Amino acid sequence: MKKLLLTLLFLLTALSIFGCAEDTDTDKTEIIFWHMSPVGSPSYSGMKTVINDFNDSQDLYVVKGIGFSFWDYWDKISVAIASRTAPNIGLSTIDDVVSRASTGALFDITTLMENDTTGVNTIDLDEYRQSQMDFATYEGDLYAMPFTATTRALYYNLDMFREMGLTEDDVPETWSELKTIAKMFDKVDNDGSIERLGFDPTYGDATYHGWLWEAGLDFFDEDLNPTLNTQGHIDVLNWILDFNNNFTRTQLNAFGEANTMLGLNPFAAERVAMIIGNDGLYQTIINSGATFDYGVSMIPIPDENGIHVNWGSGFSLEMYNNGNNTEAEIQGAFEFYKYLLSEDVQIKLAEINGWIMGHIDGMNEYVKDKPIMQALLAEVDYARDKVYVPYAPSWHGNDWQPYYTQILNGELTPEEGLLAARNHYLEKQQNYNSVNN
């Protein structure tokens, strides 16, 4: 009997302890944060530490981080926003914040800042670039904050340069110099396949609109009407087509596809001497274990009237309004939101991901002992983001890419491809206006 009583007492005590543990968990408001550091990725443990540090710093909220790969993230966040099942906090592209703010999918960050009386991790707008915050503004209020300050630059392999008797003084600054230097590095196998390429204006993060901007051109005019089939556009496309005219497009495609199949970044694998890459390539090179010497510089510009500019395309940090968020969730999400934007955490995130984050002073501190990142940070001041076009949100991607591919493959001439693309945009514009006007 005594043993039975002791057993019952033990069970009751255990249940009491477990019950208290559950009550403690439910006392904390859960905040869901989606990010791009999934389990198994190099940045996973670092992101987990950042989240745990916040959770340990206070007793009101518990943040649950859920990581997805870069490629999986976009479909998942789009579906979640559309179905009003989005996380409390997530990342998106800063150039189209207005598309989400206008539908009520985002919380007004300006209002949250104005009502914030905690005095903890107060957001200092002077620490963020106005050019990025302009993209995050809708009807006069901020609906997101710049999370990263992505930039693109020319990466060049210094070891390869030295093999050819070149130095950093020979790094190309103009389109003609780029081609002259690039041709020195081309190598072909006995079977005719490309072994190494000096440079290709379609590889890496090089984009048609990026080359257009350097030439003072664009896809659209000030009223967002497409302006594609002009002589200037034709000239830029012909420059792209002629750059590696010593190779067939079949050879170039095979070289690019081989890199993709092997999961290689062609620059990190030393298969190209130069490439256009964003700041993320810095971390890719580190993660690949590469040991070659390299540098970064501005992307070469047209020989006449060229403009020093690159495509920015940074991430925004957003708080999602699903229509059923509790006040505790909103407040907790905003506390974590401010924490992610604080200087120390922005530096930690840069160290974890290799990204240039949005916080200006934080990034100046982060790059002090990193020459490559210093050069990349300098290019951020020349970064420009693509304009948001309501009738063609993916004007630079899904809308343009089929025509660009056909032009590159010789299936359409530049004139034919540009005319067809322009007509495509005009049709989308007409359909959009008929529904929304």
QUIPE-V376950 format. One record per backbone hydrogen bond with DSSP energy under -0.5 kcal/mol. CO is the residue of the C=O (numbers start at 0). NH is the residue of the N-H. E is the energy in kcal/mol with one decimal. If there is no record, write none. Layout:
CO_NH_E, CO_NH_E
//
This chain:
0_4_-2.4, 1_5_-2.3, 2_6_-2.3, 3_7_-2.5, 4_8_-2.5, 5_9_-2.3, 6_10_-2.4, 7_11_-2.5, 8_12_-2.3, 9_13_-2.5, 10_14_-2.7, 11_15_-2.1, 12_16_-2.3, 13_17_-2.8, 14_18_-2.6, 15_19_-2.1, 16_20_-2.2, 17_21_-2.2, 18_22_-2.2, 19_23_-2.3, 20_24_-1.9, 21_25_-2.5, 22_26_-1.3, 23_27_-0.6, 24_27_-1.2, 28_61_-2.4, 30_63_-3.3, 31_87_-0.8, 31_88_-2.1, 32_65_-2.7, 34_67_-2.1, 37_40_-2.2, 40_43_-1.6, 42_46_-2.3, 43_47_-2.5, 44_48_-2.0, 45_49_-2.0, 46_50_-2.2, 47_51_-2.7, 48_52_-2.6, 49_53_-1.4, 50_54_-2.3, 51_55_-2.5, 52_56_-0.7, 53_56_-1.0, 53_57_-0.5, 54_57_-0.7, 59_28_-2.6, 61_30_-2.5, 62_64_-0.6, 63_32_-2.5, 65_34_-2.2, 68_72_-2.5, 69_73_-0.8, 71_75_-1.7, 72_76_-2.7, 73_77_-1.9, 74_78_-2.2, 75_79_-2.3, 76_80_-2.4, 77_81_-2.2, 78_82_-2.1, 79_84_-2.9, 79_85_-0.6, 80_83_-1.0, 87_319_-1.6, 88_33_-2.3, 89_317_-2.7, 91_315_-3.0, 92_95_-1.1, 93_96_-1.1, 95_98_-1.0, 95_99_-0.7, 96_99_-1.2, 96_100_-2.7, 97_101_-2.3, 99_102_-0.7, 99_104_-1.9, 100_103_-1.4, 104_320_-2.8, 106_108_-0.8, 107_111_-1.7, 108_112_-2.5, 109_113_-2.4, 110_114_-1.9, 112_115_-0.9, 114_116_-0.6, 122_124_-0.8, 123_126_-2.0, 124_127_-1.7, 126_359_-2.9, 128_131_-0.7, 128_132_-2.1, 129_133_-2.3, 130_134_-0.7, 131_134_-0.6, 131_135_-1.0, 133_136_-1.1, 135_142_-2.8, 135_143_-0.5, 137_140_-1.8, 140_137_-3.0, 141_108_-1.7, 141_109_-1.5, 144_316_-2.8, 146_357_-2.0, 150_278_-1.0, 152_154_-0.7, 152_276_-2.3, 153_296_-1.9, 154_274_-1.9, 155_157_-0.8, 155_294_-2.2, 156_160_-1.9, 157_161_-2.6, 158_162_-1.8, 159_163_-1.1, 160_163_-0.7, 160_165_-3.1, 161_164_-1.8, 166_169_-1.9, 167_170_-1.3, 172_300_-2.2, 173_177_-2.4, 174_178_-1.9, 175_179_-2.2, 176_180_-2.6, 177_181_-2.4, 178_182_-2.1, 180_183_-1.3, 181_184_-1.9, 181_185_-0.5, 186_194_-2.5, 186_195_-1.7, 188_191_-1.7, 192_188_-3.3, 195_186_-2.7, 196_272_-2.0, 197_273_-1.5, 199_202_-1.6, 202_205_-1.8, 206_210_-1.9, 207_211_-2.3, 208_212_-2.4, 209_213_-1.5, 210_214_-1.1, 211_214_-0.8, 211_216_-2.7, 212_215_-1.7, 213_306_-2.3, 218_226_-3.7, 220_223_-2.1, 224_220_-2.2, 227_229_-2.2, 229_233_-2.0, 230_234_-2.7, 231_235_-1.9, 232_236_-2.3, 233_237_-2.5, 234_238_-2.0, 235_239_-2.0, 236_240_-2.7, 237_241_-2.5, 238_242_-1.0, 239_243_-0.5, 241_244_-1.6, 243_246_-2.1, 247_251_-2.1, 248_252_-3.0, 249_253_-2.3, 250_254_-2.2, 251_255_-2.3, 252_256_-3.0, 253_257_-2.1, 254_258_-1.6, 255_259_-1.9, 256_260_-2.8, 257_261_-1.8, 258_263_-3.0, 259_262_-1.1, 263_265_-0.7, 264_268_-2.4, 265_270_-3.3, 265_271_-1.1, 266_269_-1.7, 270_196_-2.3, 272_156_-2.5, 274_154_-3.1, 274_276_-0.6, 275_204_-3.1, 276_152_-2.5, 277_280_-1.6, 278_281_-1.0, 278_282_-0.6, 279_283_-1.8, 280_284_-2.5, 281_285_-1.5, 282_286_-3.0, 283_287_-1.7, 284_288_-0.5, 284_289_-1.3, 285_288_-1.3, 292_157_-1.3, 292_158_-1.4, 294_155_-2.5, 296_153_-2.8, 300_174_-1.8, 301_305_-0.7, 306_308_-1.0, 309_383_-2.8, 313_93_-2.2, 314_146_-2.7, 314_147_-1.6, 315_91_-1.8, 315_317_-0.5, 316_144_-1.5, 317_89_-2.0, 317_319_-0.5, 318_106_-2.4, 319_321_-0.8, 325_329_-2.4, 326_330_-2.6, 327_331_-2.7, 328_332_-2.8, 329_333_-2.1, 330_334_-2.1, 331_335_-2.1, 332_336_-2.5, 333_337_-2.6, 334_338_-1.8, 335_339_-2.4, 336_340_-1.1, 337_341_-0.5, 338_341_-1.2, 341_345_-2.6, 342_346_-2.0, 343_347_-2.0, 344_348_-2.8, 345_349_-1.9, 346_350_-2.1, 347_351_-2.1, 348_352_-2.7, 349_353_-2.4, 354_356_-0.7, 355_148_-3.2, 358_362_-2.1, 359_363_-2.1, 360_364_-1.9, 361_365_-2.2, 362_366_-2.1, 364_367_-1.1, 366_369_-2.4, 369_373_-2.3, 370_374_-2.1, 371_375_-2.1, 372_376_-2.9, 373_377_-1.9, 374_378_-1.0, 375_378_-0.5, 375_379_-0.8, 376_379_-0.9, 376_380_-0.6, 377_380_-0.7, 378_381_-1.8, 379_382_-1.7, 381_309_-1.9, 383_311_-2.7, 386_388_-0.5, 387_389_-0.6, 388_391_-1.5, 391_394_-1.6, 393_396_-1.1, 393_398_-2.0, 393_399_-0.5, 396_400_-3.3, 397_401_-0.6, 399_402_-0.8, 399_403_-2.1, 400_404_-2.9, 401_405_-1.8, 402_406_-2.2, 403_407_-2.7, 404_408_-2.3, 405_410_-2.2, 405_411_-1.4, 406_409_-1.2, 412_416_-3.1, 413_417_-2.5, 414_418_-2.0, 415_419_-2.4, 416_420_-2.4, 417_421_-2.6, 418_422_-2.3, 419_423_-1.8, 420_424_-2.3, 421_425_-2.5, 422_426_-2.2, 423_427_-2.1, 424_428_-2.6, 425_429_-2.4, 426_430_-2.4, 427_431_-2.4, 428_432_-2.5, 429_433_-2.1, 430_434_-1.1, 431_435_-2.5, 432_436_-2.0
//
